[in-house]
Amino acid sequence: MERPATPQGSNQIFILIGSIRRQLVAYPCTALLLGLILVVPSLLLSASNLTPTLNRRGTAELFEITRSARLVQSFEADPTSPVPLIWQKRLSPDAALDRWKRHGRAVWWLIWLDDGEPVLALPSSSDPSSLDLLFADELHRISFDQLPPLESRTPSPLEQNCLKRLTSATAVQWQPSGLASISGPLFPSLASVSHGCLRVVLRGDRLMAEGPVASRPFVSLKDGLARGRIKRVRFDSSLSYLQLNSVALQPLLGSFLNNPLIAEQLTSRYGLPQELRDVLLAAPVVLRVDGLDDGRFRASVQARLMVPADQIGQLKASLDAVSTALLRRGFQREQRPLLMPKGPSSNRFADVWLDPQGDPSGGWSIGPETQGRVEMLLALGEAPTLDQGPLKRHGQQRLRLRGRPNELVRLGWLGPGWPSVIRNASQLELEMTALPKERQPGWLRLQLALP
């Protein structure tokens, strides 16, 4: 039987294929380059089909949802780790496992709205322009659907940078209500950072975070801050419970002291008017919190402020008003030589206040004038001591806070609302290289030593 004749067009195709094969053998570099051109895009296309990602419309949807959120966390998935518990709660166990495997290393989100449990947000595997929102129950879904629509707008530059963090890696974004729910009674001291967006990185036993913080919404601020890579710091095993070194007291106590109810009491009862409060809030400060082994207090607080010398008269008048209030409550005042922590007393004196049982409860000492400023020591829990010099600053550092969060939990300073990763940390290092201003955010860096 004769072999069927090959069509003429097919002969030409075979001849062309043979010619191309001979050329590729003769030029292997060209063959490799062509292979990469053809193969790599196909791999990327197949990978994009396997790993769900958001396109521009999907990112816009995420932005609209986060505008109503008090707290948002993004997580970079790891398919080798167990399926997150919240995935199993919002999906069936089998569906959660299947979706977790297909999710790859894409980002997913937890979004806390006005109340209740967070919304689990996943990029849709079939439509990159939308999110799958998984609510704790139908009531939460109905409440979300009934929210009045926000006025549509384009994200500001600072909001765009935050959105980039939330869609590309592990990050956290908060607004005042979210920070208040976590920090509890400490919130008045955190009002200057009531808005924030930090990128979070885990390196060994260190949790590192960095990003902008502000006292007002990001939409009203400019984004002109320098950024740098987080440098690993060396923790000090002999650290106090808390150490603060700041160019001013304003970032911590500004909102608290200027609260109308607090301000009225400070003015009428303790002779601390607005002008003097502004002076104290603008003063450089070094503060320490140390544990006490015995006595009625579990910890002591020592603060050093550098006050302008021309304000000393007004400051002494305020201290006289405080003295009158303490005497009415049964406290007694003694003048004692100012103690050094490890050595003899100095030639300065301190006013020490004793409770009705005769135990020191605190006091103050005002030093001599130096270069137009006067050092003021304040103490709570024990008598004032003349401690070592201020903590050294590094580079553009404006505020530095170091502490032992697990010890602060024992004192009751960090309540149960704080994330467990912070409450259980053995050491913390926080610095602000720029303080929040009226029209510009501050820049915060944080490191935690994990147990």
C-alpha positions in Angstrom: 0.0 0.0 0.0 1.4 3.3 -1.0 1.9 6.0 1.7 -0.5 8.9 1.3 1.0 11.9 -0.5 2.0 14.8 1.8 0.4 18.0 0.8 2.7 20.6 -0.7 2.0 23.2 2.1 2.9 20.6 4.8 6.2 20.0 3.1 7.0 23.7 3.3 6.2 23.7 7.0 8.5 20.7 7.7 11.3 22.4 5.7 10.8 25.6 7.8 10.8 23.8 11.1 14.0 21.9 10.1 15.7 25.2 9.1 14.7 26.8 12.4 16.0 23.8 14.4 19.4 23.9 12.6 19.7 27.7 13.3 18.9 27.2 17.0 21.5 24.5 17.3 24.1 26.7 15.5 23.3 29.7 17.8 22.5 28.4 21.4 22.5 31.8 23.0 19.7 32.9 20.7 17.9 29.7 21.5 18.1 30.5 25.2 16.9 34.0 24.8 14.0 33.0 22.6 13.1 30.3 25.2 13.0 32.9 28.0 10.9 35.3 25.9 8.4 32.6 25.2 8.4 30.6 28.5 8.7 33.3 31.2 5.5 35.2 30.2 3.6 32.0 30.1 4.8 31.1 33.6 3.8 34.5 34.9 0.4 34.2 33.3 -0.2 30.8 34.8 1.1 32.0 38.2 -1.3 35.0 38.1 -4.1 32.6 37.5 -3.2 30.5 40.5 -2.5 33.3 42.9 -5.4 35.8 43.3 -4.4 39.4 43.2 -6.2 42.7 43.1 -6.2 44.9 40.0 -6.7 48.7 40.2 -10.4 48.4 40.6 -10.1 45.9 43.4 -7.6 48.1 45.2 -10.1 51.0 44.9 -12.7 48.8 46.5 -10.4 48.0 49.4 -9.7 51.8 49.8 -13.4 52.5 50.1 -13.8 49.8 52.8 -10.8 50.9 54.8 -12.1 54.5 54.9 -14.9 53.3 57.2 -12.6 50.9 59.3 -11.2 51.6 62.7 -8.4 49.1 62.2 -7.1 47.1 59.2 -4.4 44.4 59.1 -2.9 42.9 56.0 -1.2 39.5 56.1 1.2 37.9 53.5 0.1 34.3 53.3 2.4 31.3 53.7 1.0 28.2 52.1 3.3 26.0 54.2 1.8 27.2 57.5 -1.5 26.0 58.9 -4.8 27.4 57.7 -5.7 30.5 59.8 -8.4 29.8 62.3 -10.6 32.7 61.1 -10.5 31.2 57.6 -11.9 27.9 59.0 -14.6 29.8 60.9 -15.8 31.9 57.9 -15.4 29.0 55.4 -16.0 25.3 55.9 -12.8 23.5 56.9 -12.4 21.8 53.5 -13.2 25.0 51.6 -10.7 26.9 53.8 -7.9 24.4 53.1 -8.5 24.4 49.4 -8.6 28.1 49.2 -5.6 28.5 51.4 -3.6 26.3 49.0 -4.7 28.2 46.0 -4.1 31.6 47.7 -0.3 31.1 47.6 1.6 34.0 49.0 -1.0 36.6 48.2 -2.2 39.2 50.7 -5.4 38.9 52.8 -7.0 41.3 55.2 -8.8 41.6 58.5 -11.0 44.8 58.7 -12.6 46.0 61.9 -15.6 48.2 61.3 -17.5 50.2 63.9 -18.1 47.2 66.2 -18.1 43.4 66.4 -15.7 40.9 65.0 -13.5 41.7 62.0 -14.4 41.1 58.4 -12.2 38.6 56.5 -11.4 40.1 53.1 -10.0 37.9 50.3 -9.2 38.8 46.7 -11.7 37.0 44.5 -10.0 34.1 42.7 -12.3 34.6 39.7 -12.6 38.4 39.5 -9.4 40.5 40.3 -11.6 43.7 40.4 -13.5 42.6 43.5 -13.1 41.4 47.1 -14.8 38.5 48.9 -16.1 39.9 52.2 -16.7 37.2 54.8 -18.6 38.5 57.8 -19.0 36.9 61.3 -22.7 36.6 60.8 -25.6 37.8 58.7 -26.3 40.7 61.1 -22.8 42.2 60.5 -23.3 41.8 56.7 -26.7 43.6 56.9 -25.2 46.4 59.0 -22.4 46.8 56.5 -24.8 46.9 53.5 -26.8 49.6 55.3 -23.9 52.0 55.8 -24.4 55.3 54.0 -22.0 55.5 51.0 -19.0 57.7 51.3 -18.3 60.5 48.9 -16.1 59.0 46.2 -12.6 60.5 45.9 -9.1 59.7 44.9 -6.7 58.7 47.7 -4.2 61.4 48.7 -0.5 60.7 48.2 -0.1 59.6 51.8 -3.2 57.3 51.6 -1.8 55.8 48.4 1.4 54.9 50.1 -0.5 53.3 52.9 -2.7 51.4 50.4 0.4 50.1 48.8 1.6 48.7 52.1 -1.7 47.0 52.7 -1.8 45.4 49.3 1.8 44.3 49.0 2.9 43.0 52.4 2.0 42.6 56.1 0.9 46.0 57.5 -1.5 47.6 59.9 -3.5 50.8 59.6 -5.5 52.4 62.4 -7.7 55.4 63.2 -8.6 56.9 66.6 -11.4 54.5 67.5 -9.2 51.5 66.7 -6.3 52.8 68.8 -8.6 53.6 71.6 -10.1 50.1 71.7 -6.6 48.7 72.0 -4.9 51.1 74.4 -7.8 51.8 76.8 -6.8 54.3 79.5 -3.4 55.1 77.8 -5.2 56.6 74.7 -5.0 60.2 75.9 -1.2 59.8 75.8 -1.3 58.4 72.3 -3.5 61.1 70.7 -0.6 62.5 68.7 -0.3 59.1 66.9 -4.1 58.4 66.7 -3.7 57.8 62.9 -1.0 55.4 61.6 0.0 53.0 58.9 3.0 50.7 59.5 4.7 48.0 57.4 5.5 45.0 59.6 8.4 42.6 59.1 9.4 39.5 61.2 13.1 38.7 61.2 14.0 35.9 63.5 13.0 36.9 67.1 12.4 40.5 66.1 9.2 42.1 65.0 9.9 45.4 63.2 7.5 48.0 62.0 7.8 51.4 60.4 5.6 54.1 58.9 3.8 57.4 59.2 1.8 58.5 62.2 -0.3 61.6 62.8 -2.9 63.2 65.0 -5.3 63.9 62.1 -6.6 62.0 59.0 -4.0 61.3 56.3 -6.1 62.9 53.6 -5.4 66.4 55.1 -1.6 65.8 55.3 1.4 66.1 53.0 3.7 63.2 52.4 7.2 64.5 52.3 9.1 62.3 54.8 12.4 60.6 54.2 12.4 56.9 54.6 15.1 54.4 55.4 15.5 50.8 56.2 14.9 49.7 59.7 18.2 49.0 61.5 18.4 46.2 64.0 19.0 47.7 67.5 20.9 46.1 70.4 18.6 45.5 73.3 19.8 46.1 76.9 19.1 43.3 79.4 19.4 45.7 82.3 16.7 48.0 81.0 14.2 49.7 83.3 10.5 49.1 82.9 10.4 52.2 80.8 12.8 54.9 79.5 11.8 57.9 77.5 14.0 60.6 76.0 12.2 63.2 74.0 12.9 66.7 72.6 9.5 67.7 74.1 6.7 66.3 76.4 4.1 67.4 73.8 3.9 64.0 71.9 2.9 62.1 75.0 0.9 64.5 77.3 -0.2 67.3 75.0 -3.7 66.0 74.3 -4.1 64.9 77.9 -3.1 68.2 79.6 -5.1 70.3 77.1 -8.3 68.3 77.6 -10.9 70.9 78.7 -11.9 69.0 81.8 -8.3 68.3 82.9 -7.1 71.8 81.9 -9.7 73.4 84.1 -8.7 71.4 87.2 -5.0 72.0 86.6 -5.6 75.8 86.4 -8.0 76.2 89.3 -6.7 73.6 91.7 -2.9 73.5 91.0 -2.2 76.9 89.5 -1.1 75.5 86.2 -2.4 77.9 83.6 -2.3 77.4 79.8 0.9 79.4 79.4 2.8 77.3 81.9 1.4 74.0 80.5 2.7 75.0 77.0 6.1 75.7 78.6 6.2 72.3 80.2 5.0 70.5 77.1 7.7 72.1 75.0 10.5 71.2 77.5 13.0 68.4 76.7 12.3 65.4 79.0 13.9 62.2 80.3 11.7 59.8 82.1 12.2 56.5 83.8 9.9 53.9 85.3 11.6 51.4 87.7 10.2 48.5 89.7 10.1 48.7 93.5 10.8 45.7 95.7 8.9 46.9 98.7 6.6 49.7 99.9 3.0 50.6 98.9 4.0 51.2 95.3 5.1 48.6 92.7 7.0 51.1 90.6 8.4 54.6 90.7 8.5 57.4 88.1 11.4 59.9 87.8 11.2 62.7 85.2 13.7 65.4 84.3 12.6 68.5 82.4 14.7 71.4 81.2 12.6 74.5 81.7 13.4 78.1 80.5 14.8 80.0 83.4 12.4 82.9 83.0 9.5 80.6 83.8 10.8 79.5 87.2 8.8 82.1 89.2 5.5 80.9 87.6 6.6 77.3 88.1 7.3 77.8 91.8 3.9 79.4 92.2 2.3 76.3 90.7 4.3 74.0 93.0 3.1 76.1 96.0 -0.5 75.5 94.9 0.2 71.7 94.7 1.8 71.8 98.1 -1.4 73.4 99.6 -3.5 70.7 98.1 -1.2 67.9 99.4 -1.2 69.4 102.9 -5.0 69.4 102.9 -5.0 65.7 102.2 -2.7 64.8 105.1 0.7 64.6 103.4 3.8 66.0 105.1 6.7 67.8 103.4 10.4 67.3 104.2 13.5 68.9 102.7 16.1 66.3 102.1 19.5 66.3 100.3 19.0 65.1 96.7 20.3 61.6 96.5 22.5 60.1 93.8 21.5 56.6 92.6 25.0 55.2 93.4 26.9 57.5 95.6 26.7 60.3 98.1 24.1 63.0 98.1 24.6 66.2 96.1 24.6 69.8 97.3 21.0 70.2 96.0 17.9 69.6 98.1 14.5 68.0 97.3 11.0 68.5 98.6 9.9 65.0 99.6 6.2 64.3 100.4 5.4 61.7 102.9 2.0 60.0 103.1 0.1 59.7 106.5 2.0 56.5 107.2 5.4 58.4 106.8 6.4 56.7 103.5 7.8 58.8 100.6 5.2 59.2 97.9 7.1 61.6 95.6 8.6 65.1 95.4 10.5 67.6 93.3 13.8 69.5 93.1 14.7 72.6 91.1 18.4 73.0 90.1 20.5 76.0 89.3 20.3 77.9 86.0 22.5 76.6 83.2 22.6 78.3 79.8 19.2 79.9 80.2 17.5 76.6 81.4 16.8 75.1 84.8 16.6 71.3 85.5 13.4 70.3 87.3 13.2 66.8 88.8 9.8 65.2 89.5 9.2 61.9 91.2 6.2 59.7 92.1 6.5 56.6 94.3 9.8 57.6 96.0 12.0 60.5 96.7 13.6 62.3 93.7 17.1 61.2 92.7 19.7 62.8 90.4 20.0 60.0 87.8 22.5 59.6 85.1 22.6 61.7 81.9 19.9 61.6 79.2 19.8 58.7 76.8 21.9 59.3 73.7 20.1 60.1 70.5 21.0 58.6 67.2 20.8 60.6 63.9 17.5 62.4 63.4 15.9 60.8 66.4 13.4 63.1 68.1 11.8 60.7 70.5 13.0 57.4 71.9 11.1 55.0 74.1 12.5 51.8 75.4 10.8 49.4 77.7 9.8 45.9 78.8 6.2 45.4 77.8 5.8 42.1 79.8 6.7 44.0 83.0 4.3 46.9 82.1 1.5 44.3 81.9 2.3 43.2 85.4 1.8 46.9 86.5 -1.5 47.1 84.7 -0.2 49.7 82.2 -0.9 47.5 79.2 -4.4 46.2 79.3 -5.8 43.1 77.7 -6.8 45.1 74.6 -3.2 45.3 73.4 -2.1 42.6 70.9 -0.5 39.6 72.6 2.7 40.0 70.5 3.2 43.4 72.3 2.1 42.3 75.8 4.4 39.3 75.8 7.5 41.0 74.3 10.5 41.1 76.7 11.8 44.4 75.2 10.6 47.2 73.1 12.4 50.0 71.2 10.4 52.8 69.7 11.7 55.9 68.0 10.3 58.8 66.1 12.6 60.4 63.6 10.0 63.1 62.9 7.3 64.3 65.2 3.7 64.8 63.9 3.0 68.4 62.8 -0.1 70.3 61.8 0.3 69.5 58.1 2.8 66.7 58.0 2.9 63.2 59.7 5.6 61.9 62.0 7.7 58.8 61.2 7.7 55.9 63.7 9.9 52.9 64.0 9.3 50.0 66.3 11.1 46.8 67.3 9.9 44.1 69.6 11.9 41.2 71.1 9.6 38.2 70.8 9.7 35.5 73.6 
